[in-house]
Amino acid sequence: MYRDFAQEVYIMRKVRHRNVVQFIGACTRQPNLYIITDFMSGGSVYDYLHKKGSSFKLPEILRVATDISKGMSYLHQNNIIHRDLKTANLLMDENKVVKVADFGVARVKDTSGVMTAETGTYRWMAPEVIEHKPYDHKADVFSFGIVLWELLTGKIPYDYLTPLQAAIGVVQKGIRPTIPKDTNPKLAELLQKCWHRDSAERPDFSQILEILQRLSKEVGTDGDGRQKTKSGFLSALKRSH
């Protein structure tokens, strides 16, 4: 336990980005181990979707996805693989900026660029991780694809299966979440690329950002994915109360 805690502190001390939860300090004297970070008053994206029963319009989906992609791109540029990217680990601050959190199972990539050992959460986990095969930063891209689908539908991935059944289905049957028929075609294409079986075929986060920014312009948001009208993410949040 202490080793994992120390690893998380080590990683969090290294990172500083608008879309990554900011490390402030830590108590490292056992048994009282804790990490101090920014207070994220907006809670998790998971709670927003599944406990408050809220939903996102396309412009808000693109903004949230852009925030996540910027944070993940920064982590990957610093050779950090998150390994447990999911909506429960995506937190919102008072300005509804989404930040990547929880580095409890994150690791710094070694010089070979590949890693082994299973970690993360089955419903969001890449097949190569489930199978204990070597993997790299593209495992996070697969998880992002599942997160993006979750933003789009407001549903828990594979909610008709247990986590273990979902993992077996992803690996043995190649199942993926069903993309709604009315999904923007370019967004649907991005989903399919992100959760491609072959990790080499998945885009990296710099490529994902380019796609999201082009889509944002098409649907009437500004350069950072924020809607130009008053009906953006904040009003969506207000409607949930």
NUBAZA-187251 format. One record per residue: z, y, x of N, C-alpha, C, O in turn. Coordinates in steps of 0.02 Angstrom, whole numbers, padded with zeros to 5 digits, always signed. Example, Ala and Ser with C-alpha at 12.3 -4.5 7.8 and 13.67 -1.06 7.14 Angstrom:
# residues 2
+00390-00284+00660+00390-00225+00615+00390-00165+00660+00423-00166+00712 +00354-00112+00642+00357-00053+00684+00394+00002+00645+00402+00057+00670 
***
This chain:
# residues 241
+00000-00060+00041+00000+00000+00000+00000+00063+00043-00038+00110+00031 +00044+00064+00094+00048+00124+00137-00018+00135+00174-00039+00192+00183 -00050+00080+00194-00113+00087+00230-00166+00121+00185-00202+00165+00208 -00170+00099+00122-00217+00130+00075-00200+00203+00064-00244+00246+00060 -00135+00217+00058-00113+00286+00048-00133+00330+00108-00159+00385+00099 -00120+00304+00168-00137+00342+00228-00212+00354+00233-00234+00407+00255 -00251+00304+00213-00324+00311+00213-00346+00366+00165-00390+00406+00182 -00315+00368+00106-00333+00419+00057-00315+00489+00084-00355+00535+00077 -00257+00496+00114-00237+00561+00142-00286+00581+00197-00306+00639+00202 -00304+00533+00239-00350+00547+00295-00416+00574+00269-00443+00622+00296 -00442+00542+00217-00506+00564+00189-00500+00631+00155-00542+00675+00165 -00448+00640+00114-00441+00702+00076-00431+00762+00121-00453+00817+00105 -00399+00753+00178-00389+00809+00225-00455+00832+00254-00461+00890+00275 -00504+00788+00256-00568+00804+00287-00615+00843+00241-00660+00878+00265 -00605+00838+00175-00655+00863+00129-00635+00930+00098-00576+00941+00083 -00684+00972+00090-00673+01037+00058-00739+01058+00025-00786+01079+00059 -00741+01052-00040-00801+01068-00077-00783+01086-00148-00734+01061-00176 -00821+01130-00178-00808+01154-00246-00805+01097-00297-00770+01103-00347 -00841+01043-00285-00844+00988-00332-00807+00926-00309-00823+00870-00330 -00759+00936-00265-00713+00883-00244-00642+00910-00252-00628+00966-00230 -00598+00871-00282-00529+00894-00292-00498+00912-00225-00501+00873-00177 -00467+00971-00222-00442+00997-00158-00373+00969-00140-00326+00971-00180 -00368+00942-00080-00305+00917-00053-00262+00977-00031-00286+01023+00001 -00198+00975-00051-00151+01028-00031-00100+01002+00019-00085+01035+00068 -00073+00943+00005-00024+00914+00051-00004+00845+00029-00029+00820-00022 +00041+00814+00067+00063+00746+00051+00133+00734+00078+00152+00762+00130 +00170+00692+00044+00233+00665+00069+00220+00595+00095+00200+00551+00057 +00230+00584+00159+00212+00520+00190+00273+00479+00209+00267+00428+00243 +00331+00501+00187+00393+00464+00204+00407+00413+00150+00420+00430+00092 +00405+00350+00168+00417+00296+00119+00490+00297+00097+00534+00315+00137 +00505+00278+00034+00458+00251-00016+00426+00304-00060+00389+00288-00107 +00441+00368-00046+00416+00422-00089+00349+00448-00063+00346+00497-00027 +00296+00413-00082+00229+00432-00061+00194+00469-00117+00189+00443-00173 +00169+00528-00103+00130+00563-00154+00084+00613-00121+00094+00636-00065 +00032+00629-00159-00019+00677-00136-00020+00736-00183-00016+00729-00244 -00023+00796-00155-00027+00857-00194-00098+00883-00192-00127+00893-00138 -00127+00895-00250-00195+00922-00255-00196+00981-00303-00145+00998-00333 -00254+01011-00310-00265+01060-00363-00243+01032-00430-00250+00972-00443 -00216+01076-00473-00200+01055-00541-00264+01059-00582-00294+01112-00589 -00285+01002-00609-00347+00999-00647-00330+01000-00721-00323+00947-00752 -00324+01059-00749-00298+01068-00817-00344+01040-00871-00321+01028-00927 -00407+01031-00855-00454+01006-00905-00451+00931-00916-00482+00905-00962 -00413+00895-00874-00408+00823-00880-00471+00787-00856-00514+00818-00824 -00475+00724-00870-00532+00684-00846-00590+00685-00896-00580+00696-00956 -00649+00674-00871-00708+00668-00914-00700+00608-00959-00723+00609-01017 -00669+00555-00935-00657+00495-00976-00616+00513-01038-00634+00494-01093 -00561+00549-01028-00519+00568-01086-00557+00614-01133-00550+00608-01194 -00596+00659-01105-00635+00705-01147-00682+00667-01193-00689+00683-01252 -00714+00616-01166-00762+00577-01205-00729+00527-01251-00748+00521-01310 -00680+00490-01226-00656+00431-01261-00589+00439-01297-00574+00402-01343 -00549+00488-01277-00485+00499-01311-00489+00558-01358-00459+00557-01412 -00526+00610-01337-00535+00668-01382-00594+00658-01429-00602+00694-01478 -00635+00608-01413-00693+00594-01456-00746+00649-01453-00785+00657-01500 -00748+00686-01397-00797+00740-01390-00863+00712-01365-00868+00655-01343 -00914+00754-01367-00980+00733-01343-01014+00792-01308-00991+00849-01313 -01068+00777-01273-01105+00827-01235-01175+00836-01263-01208+00788-01282 -01197+00898-01266-01268+00913-01278-01304+00905-01210-01272+00903-01158 -01370+00900-01212-01408+00888-01151-01393+00940-01096-01384+00921-01039 -01391+01006-01112-01376+01054-01059-01308+01042-01025-01302+01049-00965 -01258+01022-01065-01192+01008-01036-01193+00944-00994-01161+00940-00942 -01231+00895-01017-01238+00833-00978-01267+00849-00909-01243+00824-00858 -01318+00891-00908-01350+00908-00845-01303+00948-00801-01303+00939-00740 -01262+00992-00830-01214+01030-00790-01162+00985-00759-01147+00989-00699 -01133+00941-00800-01083+00895-00774-01113+00849-00721-01083+00838-00669 -01172+00822-00734-01205+00778-00687-01220+00814-00621-01216+00785-00567 -01238+00878-00627-01251+00918-00567-01188+00928-00526-01189+00922-00465 -01133+00944-00560-01069+00951-00525-01051+00887-00488-01032+00889-00429 -01057+00830-00522-01041+00766-00490-01087+00754-00430-01063+00734-00376 -01151+00766-00438-01199+00753-00385-01187+00797-00324-01196+00774-00268 -01168+00859-00335-01152+00903-00279-01092+00878-00240-01092+00877-00178 -01041+00857-00277-00982+00830-00243-00997+00766-00205-00975+00757-00148 -01036+00721-00237-01052+00658-00205-01100+00668-00146-01094+00633-00096 -01146+00714-00152-01191+00728-00097-01152+00751-00036-01166+00731+00021 -01103+00794-00047-01060+00818+00007-01023+00760+00040-01020+00755+00101 -00993+00717-00001-00957+00659+00026-01002+00615+00068-00984+00594+00123 -01062+00601+00042-01108+00557+00079-01132+00590+00144-01142+00556+00194 -01141+00656+00142-01160+00691+00203-01106+00686+00257-01120+00691+00316 -01044+00675+00234-00988+00667+00280-00969+00593+00290-00914+00577+00312 -01017+00549+00273-01010+00477+00284-00951+00446+00246-00920+00398+00269 -00936+00474+00187-00883+00447+00145-00914+00414+00084-00951+00445+00047 -00898+00350+00074-00919+00313+00014-00859+00311-00033-00805+00289-00014 -00868+00335-00094-00812+00339-00141-00789+00269-00163-00730+00254-00161 -00836+00228-00185-00825+00158-00204-00793+00147-00272-00785+00090-00294 -00774+00201-00306-00745+00192-00373-00763+00252-00418-00721+00280-00453 -00827+00270-00416-00850+00327-00455-00854+00307-00529-00891+00261-00547 -00817+00342-00571-00816+00329-00643-00787+00391-00676-00759+00435-00643 -00794+00396-00742-00774+00457-00777-00699+00469-00773-00677+00527-00777 -00658+00417-00764-00586+00426-00757-00569+00461-00691-00515+00490-00685 -00614+00459-00643-00603+00491-00578-00643+00555-00571-00655+00579-00515 -00663+00584-00627-00698+00648-00628-00655+00696-00669-00647+00686-00729 -00628+00747-00637-00581+00792-00669-00610+00861-00678-00654+00882-00641 -00584+00897-00729-00609+00964-00745-00554+01015-00733-00496+01005-00751 -00572+01072-00701-00523+01125-00691-00523+01172-00750-00555+01159-00801 -00487+01228-00744-00480+01274-00801-00546+01308-00819-00554+01333-00875 -00593+01308-00773-00660+01337-00786-00711+01283-00805-00770+01297-00808 -00687+01223-00817-00729+01166-00837-00778+01145-00782-00830+01115-00796 -00760+01161-00720-00798+01134-00663-00775+01063-00651-00715+01049-00647 -00823+01017-00645-00806+00946-00636-00802+00930-00561-00845+00950-00522 -00748+00895-00543-00736+00879-00473-00722+00804-00464-00690+00773-00506 -00746+00777-00409-00735+00707-00393-00664+00698-00367-00641+00737-00326 -00629+00647-00393-00559+00636-00374-00547+00563-00358-00591+00521-00365 -00486+00549-00337-00460+00481-00325-00497+00446-00268-00547+00411-00280 -00471+00455-00208-00502+00424-00149-00461+00364-00125-00462+00347-00066 -00426+00332-00172-00383+00276-00155-00419+00217-00126-00391+00179-00086 -00482+00207-00145-00521+00151-00117-00582+00176-00078-00625+00136-00059 -00587+00242-00068-00643+00269-00029-00636+00248+00044-00582+00234+00068 -00693+00247+00078-00693+00229+00149-00744+00271+00186-00795+00292+00159 -00728+00283+00250-00776+00315+00294-00824+00262+00318-00803+00209+00342 -00888+00275+00312-00939+00226+00330-00938+00213+00405-00933+00260+00445 -00943+00149+00425-00944+00134+00496-01014+00147+00524-01060+00166+00487 -01022+00137+00588-01084+00156+00621-01144+00115+00598-01201+00138+00603 -01132+00055+00572-01187+00013+00547-01214+00039+00481-01270+00023+00461 -01173+00078+00446-01195+00106+00382-01186+00059+00323-01203+00077+00267 -01160-00002+00335-01150-00049+00280-01078-00071+00279-01043-00070+00330 -01055-00091+00220-00986-00112+00211-00985-00175+00169-01034-00193+00136 -00927-00209+00170-00918-00268+00129-00850-00264+00095-00811-00218+00108 -00836-00312+00051-00774-00318+00013-00781-00283-00054-00807-00228-00059 -00756-00318-00104-00761-00292-00173-00707-00240-00185-00650-00247-00163 -00725-00187-00219-00678-00136-00241-00707-00101-00301-00762-00118-00323 -00671-00052-00327-00698-00015-00384-00682-00048-00450-00638-00092-00454 -00717-00028-00502-00705-00050-00570-00767-00083-00597-00822-00054-00594 -00760-00144-00624-00817-00186-00642-00870-00151-00684-00930-00157-00670 -00851-00114-00735-00900-00085-00781-00947-00035-00747-01002-00023-00770 -00924-00006-00692-00964+00044-00657-00989+00019-00589-01021+00056-00552 -00975-00043-00573-00985-00069-00506-01057-00093-00494-01088-00124-00537 -01083-00078-00435-01150-00101-00415-01150-00176-00405-01100-00205-00384 -01207-00209-00419-01210-00283-00413-01195-00308-00342-01163-00360-00334 -01217-00271-00291-01204-00294-00223-01130-00292-00206-01106-00332-00165 -01093-00247-00237-01021-00244-00226-00986-00301-00263-00941-00333-00236 -01008-00313-00325-00980-00369-00364-00988-00435-00327-00944-00477-00327 -01046-00443-00294-01062-00505-00260-01034-00510-00189-01049-00557-00153 -00994-00461-00170-00964-00460-00102-01018-00457-00048-01006-00482+00008 -01074-00428-00063-01127-00421-00013-01119-00355+00024-01084-00310+00000 -01151-00349+00083-01149-00284+00117-01178-00229+00072-01226-00241+00036 -01149-00171+00076-01173-00115+00035-01164-00050+00073-01129-00047+00123 -01196+00002+00047-01190+00068+00079-01178+00121+00025-01155+00105-00029 -01195+00184+00041-01183+00239-00006-01221+00232-00071-01204+00264-00121 -01274+00191-00072-01313+00183-00134-01273+00146-00188-01292+00147-00246 -01217+00114-00169-01173+00084-00220-01144+00139-00265-01135+00129-00325 -01130+00197-00236-01105+00254-00275-01159+00280-00322-01143+00304-00377 -01221+00276-00301-01277+00299-00344-01282+00255-00406-01293+00280-00461 -01274+00190-00398-01273+00145-00456-01218+00166-00504-01230+00172-00564 -01158+00177-00479-01102+00197-00521-01117+00263-00556-01099+00273-00614 -01149+00309-00520-01168+00373-00550-01215+00362-00609-01209+00396-00660 -01261+00315-00603-01307+00300-00658-01269+00278-00721-01287+00297-00776 -01217+00238-00711-01176+00216-00768-01138+00275-00797-01132+00282-00858 -01112+00318-00753-01077+00379-00776-01124+00424-00816-01105+00450-00869 -01185+00432-00792-01234+00474-00826-01249+00446-00896-01255+00484-00944 -01256+00381-00901-01266+00349-00967-01207+00363-01012-01215+00376-01072 -01147+00359-00984-01086+00371-01022-01083+00443-01048-01063+00455-01105 -01104+00491-01007-01108+00561-01029-01158+00568-01086-01146+00606-01133 -01212+00532-01081-01266+00536-01130-01246+00507-01197-01264+00534-01249 -01211+00452-01196-01196+00415-01258-01125+00425-01284-01113+00415-01344 -01079+00444-01240-01009+00449-01260-00976+00382-01270-00922+00377-01299 -01008+00328-01245-00981+00261-01254-00956+00232-01188-00977+00254-01134 -00910+00185-01193-00887+00148-01134-00941+00096-01116-00964+00060-01160 -00961+00092-01053-01013+00044-01034-00995-00028-01053-00940-00051-01040 -01043-00063-01082-01034-00133-01101-00970-00143-01142-00931-00189-01129 -00960-00101-01192-00898-00104-01231-00892-00167-01273-00839-00182-01301 -00946-00205-01278-00946-00268-01315-00929-00327-01271-00927-00384-01294 -00916-00314-01207-00899-00366-01159-00832-00350-01125-00812-00292-01121 -00799-00402-01100-00741-00390-01057-00768-00365-00989-00827-00375-00974 -00726-00333-00948-00749-00311-00882-00780-00368-00841-00831-00359-00808 -00749-00427-00843-00775-00483-00804-00842-00507-00832-00888-00522-00794 -00849-00510-00898-00913-00529-00929-00967-00478-00910-01024-00497-00897 -00949-00415-00909-00997-00363-00890-01021-00374-00818-01080-00369-00804 -00974-00388-00774-00991-00399-00703-01038-00458-00696-01088-00455-00659 -01023-00513-00730-01066-00572-00727-01136-00557-00755-01186-00578-00727 -01138-00519-00810-01201-00502-00841-01244-00458-00796-01305-00467-00792 -01213-00410-00762-01249-00365-00716-01280-00405-00659-01337-00393-00640 -01242-00452-00632-01265-00490-00574-01314-00545-00593-01367-00551-00563 -01295-00586-00642-01334-00646-00657-01391-00634-00706-01443-00668-00702 -01383-00587-00751-01434-00575-00803-01469-00508-00796-01516-00493-00832 -01446-00468-00749-01477-00402-00739-01468-00355-00797-01509-00310-00807 -01414-00363-00836-01404-00318-00893-01386-00248-00870-01355-00238-00818 -01408-00200-00910-01390-00130-00899-01377-00100-00968-01399-00128-01018 -01341-00045-00972-01330-00013-01037-01396+00005-01070-01445+00021-01036 -01397+00003-01136-01458+00020-01174-01467+00095-01177-01422+00131-01198 -01525+00118-01155-01539+00190-01156-01563+00210-01226-01610+00179-01251 -01531+00259-01258-01553+00280-01325-01626+00300-01326-01652+00329-01278 -01660+00284-01381-01732+00297-01386-01750+00371-01381-01804+00388-01359 -01704+00415-01403-01719+00486-01403-01700+00521-01338-01699+00583-01335 -01685+00482-01286-01666+00511-01221-01726+00546-01190-01782+00522-01193 -01713+00604-01159-01766+00639-01122-01798+00590-01073-01762+00557-01035 -01864+00583-01073-01898+00533-01031-01881+00537-00957-01874+00486-00924 -01874+00598-00932-01858+00606-00861-01787+00585-00846-01772+00559-00792 -01743+00597-00894-01674+00575-00885-01669+00499-00889-01632+00467-00851 -01707+00469-00934-01709+00396-00940-01736+00365-00876-01710+00313-00853 -01787+00396-00847-01815+00371-00784-01763+00375-00728-01758+00330-00687 -01725+00430-00727-01673+00437-00676-01620+00383-00683-01598+00354-00633 -01599+00369-00744-01551+00315-00756-01575+00249-00726-01538+00215-00691 -01637+00232-00742-01665+00168-00719-01670+00165-00643-01662+00112-00613 -01685+00222-00612-01688+00223-00539-01619+00214-00508-01610+00179-00458 -01569+00247-00538-01501+00244-00510-01472+00174-00513-01437+00153-00467 -01486+00138-00567-01456+00071-00572-01505+00015-00555-01499-00041-00580 -01555+00031-00515-01603-00019-00491-01566-00074-00453-01519-00060-00415 -01588-00136-00462-01556-00193-00428-01559-00185-00352-01511-00198-00317 -01617-00162-00327-01627-00152-00255-01600-00083-00236-01627-00032-00257 -01547-00082-00197-01515-00018-00180-01562+00028-00143-01555+00089-00147 -01610+00000-00107-01658+00042-00070-01703+00082-00116-01731+00133-00096 -01710+00059-00179-01752+00093-00228-01714+00149-00264-01744+00188-00301 -01649+00152-00255-01610+00205-00288-01617+00270-00250-01620+00270-00189 -01619+00326-00285-01623+00391-00251-01556+00407-00218-01504+00379-00237 -01556+00452-00170-01492+00477-00145-01473+00539-00185-01512+00562-00227 -01414+00566-00172-01391+00621-00215-01428+00686-00205-01430+00728-00250 -01458+00696-00147-01500+00756-00138-01561+00752-00183-01583+00802-00211 -01590+00692-00189-01648+00682-00233-01627+00688-00307-01663+00716-00348 -01568+00661-00323-01543+00666-00391-01533+00739-00410-01549+00759-00466 -01506+00778-00364-01495+00849-00378-01561+00885-00393-01563+00927-00438 -01612+00870-00356-01678+00901-00368-01702+00885-00438-01727+00929-00473 -01695+00823-00459-01717+00802-00526-01676+00838-00579-01705+00863-00628 -01611+00841-00571-01568+00874-00620-01581+00948-00625-01580+00977-00679 -01594+00980-00568-01607+01052-00569-01674+01068-00603-01680+01119-00637 -01724+01025-00593-01787+01035-00628-01778+01026-00704-01804+01065-00743 -01740+00975-00723-01726+00963-00793-01687+01021-00824-01700+01040-00881 -01639+01048-00787-01599+01104-00812-01642+01164-00828-01631+01197-00879 -01691+01178-00786-01736+01234-00799-01778+01221-00862-01791+01267-00900 -01797+01159-00871-01839+01142-00929-01801+01150-00995-01830+01168-01046 -01735+01135-00994-01697+01137-01057-01659+01202-01066-01621+01209-01114 -01670+01251-01021-01642+01317-01032-01573+01329-01004-01532+01363-01035 -01559+01301-00945-01497+01317-00911-01515+01352-00846-01572+01351-00824 -01464+01384-00815-01478+01421-00754-01475+01374-00694-01470+01313-00702 -01477+01403-00634-01484+01363-00574-01429+01313-00560-01441+01262-00529 -01367+01328-00583-01314+01280-00569-01300+01236-00629-01248+01203-00633 -01347+01235-00677-01341+01190-00734-01301+01218-00791-01284+01181-00837 -01284+01283-00790-01244+01312-00844-01289+01343-00896-01337+01379-00880 -01273+01330-00958-01315+01351-01013-01314+01427-01020-01263+01458-01008 -01370+01456-01038-01375+01528-01043-01347+01556-01107-01334+01615-01112 -01338+01513-01158-01311+01535-01221-01236+01524-01222-01207+01500-01174 -01204+01543-01277-01132+01536-01283-01112+01466-01307-01052+01453-01316 -01159+01423-01318-01144+01357-01347-01138+01303-01294-01152+01244-01307 -01115+01323-01233-01111+01275-01178-01050+01231-01181-01022+01217-01235 -01029+01210-01122-00976+01160-01116-00911+01183-01147-00876+01144-01179 -00894+01248-01139-00831+01273-01165-00827+01268-01240-00776+01247-01268 -00881+01288-01274-00881+01283-01347-00880+01211-01370-00852+01195-01423 -00912+01167-01331-00910+01095-01347-00838+01070-01343-00816+01030-01384 -00801+01096-01292-00732+01076-01285-00690+01102-01343-00647+01066-01369 -00703+01164-01364-00665+01194-01419-00675+01155-01483-00629+01148-01523 -00737+01130-01494-00751+01094-01555-00712+01029-01560-00705+01000-01614 -00687+01005-01502-00651+00942-01502-00579+00949-01526-00545+00900-01539 -00555+01012-01531-00486+01023-01551-00481+01035-01626-00426+01045-01652 
***
